[in-house]
Amino acid sequence: MIAIVGPTASGKSALALRVAERVGAEIVSADSRLVYRGMDIATAKPTAEMRRRVPHHLIDIVDPGDRYDVFRFQSDARAALAAIRARGRVALVVGGTGLYVRALLDGLELAALPHDPAVRERLEREEANARYERLGALDPGSAARLDPRNTRRVLRYLEIATITGAPVRRSRGPEIPALRVGVRPPREALVAAIERRVREMVAAGVLEETRGLVARGTDPRLPSMSAHGYTHWAAHLRGEIDLENAVARTTRDVRAYSRRQMTWFRRDLRIRWHDPTEGDPLEAILEAAA
């Protein structure tokens, strides 16, 4: 099996498509936002044409209002891998959600993580720094691993610790052998790519996409809406900020998200990193996978 990882806008999806076509693979998405239906432009979801060329799994499987977490991903991804193996095909895991990749490949065994809407609502009213400090008291191990700026993840871990009264418990099962490939352009090139992508979102109709989500009753505070600018596009549609402000805030958030992604992936010394600005990594990946 092959896994291609890296930050958003690094070019990993296009590279994965080319690798998949060469080795006869099916792609399993390890991206926490591509699971949501109707959220296509802001998440840079693989196009219909890309998905016709190569089968993709774990894309468009839940509605934006549904709760989807790493435990559910792990179960769905394992089922997808089993089906791909049964067809005699190669599985190609592609994505930028480090926890999802680790849960799948490293044998991270996760108990079903509890959820309580009342607890969640109460915690959401607390100040972000106070939530992180309380998590440090209840689950110091998780707090040490988390970026305090990742308020959504801190909130989720605090919810679990509050409900259970104990840290999130993890055990290790067997790892899935995989060639782990990373796509990492220089930071300045990645920032430029992110800025282009956000501008392209607007040209591609992200405001109309956001308007449709809001019209269907999708709460901008949902976890599904927390990535890639939906909250800022919605604020613009409400007349609270102008378009350039929405673009700037989205660019800022996506840049910060890319840094958090790399924080995850740098921990894995098994990843073979490639700089796409220095040359096409396709042949090197195929040779390593042979």
N, C-alpha and C positions, 0 to 999 in steps of 0.2 A: 504494500500500500504506500501511497505517496501523500504527503501533507504539504500544502503550500500556504504559508502564513505571511503576515506582515501588516503594516499600518494601512489605514484607508488611503485611497488614491495612489498607492504604490504601483499599481498595475498587475496585481496578483490574479485578478479574475480573468483578464485577457490572456495572461500567460498560462493559467490553468486550463483554459479552453484549448489552447494549442497543444499542451501536453496531453490532455485527454484524447484529442483526436489522433495523436500519434501512437498512443499506447492502447487505445480502445477502452478508455476508462469512463466511468460514470462519476459525476461530481456530487459530493455530499457537503452542503453548506454548513460551516461552523460560524455563522454570523447571527447574533442575537436580534437583529432587526429584519433580516430577510424573511423571517418566518411570517411576517404580518402581511395580510392581503391589503391591497390598495395603497401601500406605501412603497412606491416604485422609484420615483425620481429622486427624492431626497436621500434614499438609501443606496442609490446607484445599483439597483437590482439588475442581475443579468437580463438582457433583453429577450423577447420572445424568440428572436432569430438565434441567439446564442443557445437557448434552451432546446430549440429544434435540432441544432447541430450535435449537442451532447446532452444526454439526460441529466437533469439536476434534481436533487432531493432536498427536503426540508426548506423549501421556499413556498410562500403563500399557503401555509397550513393552518393558520389561526387568524381570527379577526383582531383588530387593534385593541379592542376592549378585553380580550381574553388574557389570562395570566399565563405566561410561558417562562419557565425557569430552567436552570442548568440540569436539574433532575429529569425534567420532561425531555429536554434535549438529549440527554444521555440515553434515555430509553428509545427515543425515536431514531437517533443516529445508529445505535447498535442494531436495531431492526433493519435499517436501510443497508448497513454493511452486510448483514447476513443475507439479505435478498440479492445484493450485488454479487456476493460470493457464489450463491446458488446458481446464478446465471453464468458463472465462469468469467466474470468481468473483473477488471481492476477498479479499485475504489480510490478516488482522489478527493481527500478532505481539503476544503479551501475555506479560509475565513480569517477574520481579525479579532474574534472574541477569544482571548487567551484562556479564560476559565473553561469555555466550551471545549477547546482543543485539548487542554490538559485532562478534563474529565473523561474525554473519549479515549485518548491515546495512552494516558499514563495509568489507567486502571483505577482511577479515583472512584471509590465506592461511596455513593451519597445516599443517605437515608432520605426518604421523602421529606422535603423541607416544609414545615408547617406555615400556614398563612392564616391571619386573623384580621379581617377588614377593620374591626373596631380598634385593635391595637395599632394597626398601620395608620389609621386616621389620627389617632392621638399622637403618635410619634411624628407625623408630618407637621404638626403644629409647633414642634419644638425647634429651637434654633440649631443650625447645622453643626456648629462647634460643640454645642452641648450634647448632641447625639453622638458625635465621635468620642467625646470624653466618656459617656456612659457605656459605649461599646467597649472602650478600653478597660473599664472596670468589670464588665460582664464576660467579655471574650477577648482578652488581651492578645492572644495569638492572631485572631482575625484582624483586629485593629492594626497590629504591626504590619500585616501584609497589605492592607488596603491603603490607597491614596486618600487622604482626608477630603480632597476635592471631588472625589467620586461619590457625591452625596447619595445617589440612587443606590449604589452598592452598600454604603455604610448603613443606610436606612433599612435595607433588606436584612443585613446581618443582625442589626439591632432588633428588628422585629422577631427574628428567629430566637435570639438569645433571651428576649423578654418573654416570649411564649414558653420556651422550654426551661428557662432558668439555668441554662448551661451553654458552653461554647458549641459552635457547629462542629460535629464529630465527623471525621473523615478516616477511612481506612483504605488500604491499597490492595487492589486485585491485580491480575496479570496485565502487563502492558500489551498494547497492540504494536507489533513491529511495523515501523514505517520509515521511509526516507523523509526526513523533515527538511524542507526547503524554505528559506526566507527571502523575501524581496524587500530590499532596503535601499532606496535611493538616498543620496546625501540630503541632509535636512533642508537646505535651501531649495533643492529641486522638489522635494516633497511639499514644502510650503507653497511653492508656485503652482504645483498640481492641484492642491486643495483650493487655492484661490480661483483657479480656472474652473474647477468642478462646481464650486458654489455659483459662479456666474452662469455656468451652463445649466444648472438647476433652474434658474429663473427663466432662461430662454426656452427650456424644455417644458415649462408649465408647472413648476412646483407650487406656485400660488393657487392655481386651479386645483391641484391635487389636495392641498391643505384645505381649501374651501370645501371640497367634497367631503373630506374627513370630518370637518367640523359640522357640516350640514347633516351628516349621519349620526351626530351626537357623540362623536369621539372627544372625550375630555382631554384638553391639552396637557393636563397634569399626569396622564397615564404614562407608565414606563415606556410604552411603545412610541409615545410622542416626544420622548426626551432627547432623541438623537437627531443630529444633522439638521437642526434649524426649525423643526416644526413649530416649536413654541414661539420663535421669532417671526416666522411667516404668519402665524395666526395673530400675533400682536400687530403686525403690519395691516392685516386684513381688518382688524378692529379699529384701525386708525390711530393706534397708540405710538407707533414709530414709523418713520419713512422707510422706503425701500432700501436706500443705501445703508441705513442703520441696521436693518434686518440682515443685509448681506454681510456687513462687518461683524455683527454678533455671531452669525452662523459660522463665518470663517474662523473667528476666534475659538468657538467651541469645538469645531472639527479639528483644528490644530491641537488643542488641548487633548482631545480624544486620541489623536494619533500618538501623542507622547505617552499616554496611559497604556496604549496597546504595546508600545515598545518596552515599557517597563515590565510587562508580562513576558514578552518573548525573549528578552535579554537573559532571563533566568535559565533558559533551556540551552545548554551548551551543545546539544545534539543538532541544533539547527544549522544547516549550511547556508550562509548568507550570500546573496548575489546583489550586486549593484547594477541595475538595468541601464544606468547611464554609461557604464563602461563596456557594454556589449550585451548581446542577446543571450540570456542564460539557458535557452531551450536545450541546445545540444548537450551542455554540461549536465543538465538534469536528466536527460534521456540516458546519457552514458552512466551516470551514477545509479539509475534505476534498473539498468540492464542486468 
